[in-house]
């Protein structure tokens, strides 16, 4: 299938490579040229503009935030050809998702919100979990492509923005778990308990699974580079969750605490470092203990 692909960061590049490896013909575009050049070596065509990439019958995009989506898609790439289905895998606000869906519907196009759960290494292995919403017919049309990218697609309704709200809720729960791990580590370290030992216990008893095991290891080792998910993007997601909650009068006091912790981290120049480590170690800083 001919596919347009916009946004080739760590996650987008891994997803695009999966589609190329599965035999699909990709026309790719990225604001910086190097990621597109690497995919061209694998057989992709490089579009001169984002609008050129949107000429394909199916278009994927995964950009960093609302501002990038607005600048690249709404202001530069659209209009799309009638009949196109656009699959937006970015974590964006539900308001912008609704705006994109409406704009594309006016042009006779379909719109699917399909943010993903997982890190770039998971994407490279085709093991992402995909949270998707949109018209059933459009989802059915792109499902074979989603099956190349992820191990499961979780459908959450006909309104595309519902998928974005689910992703924000998931990222909030992830951040809350990391914050609790950081606070627990600060408590334990005050009594001479190594965070690595505490997290080994936690991940093999109360909370088995990738969050406590994976992020626990990163926090204990203070391994904040290279960043699989940057702290500034984590702050963006927490802010989006707070804004979405305010729109429906849903208090999220824990999210406010995490926003402030992340703002403090960014004020100290940690925005490009690993989100989980920056947030998890912030409690150690507040307790006056070294993060190694």
Secondary structure, DSSP 8 states (H G I E B T S, - for coil): -EEEEE--SHHHHHHHHHHHHTT-EEEEE-SSHHHHHHHHTTT-EE-SSHHHHTTSSEEEE--SSHHHHIIIIIIII----TT-EEEE-S---HHHHHHHHHHHHHTT-EEEE--EES-HHHHHTT-EEEEEBS-HHHHHHHHHHHHHHEEEEEE--SSTHHHHHHHHHHHHHHHHHHHHHHHHHHHHHTTT--HHHHHHHHHHTTT-SHIIIIIHHHHHHT---S-SSBHHHHHHHHHHHHHHHHHTT---HHHHHHHHHHHHHHHTT-TTSBHHHHHHHHHHHHTT----
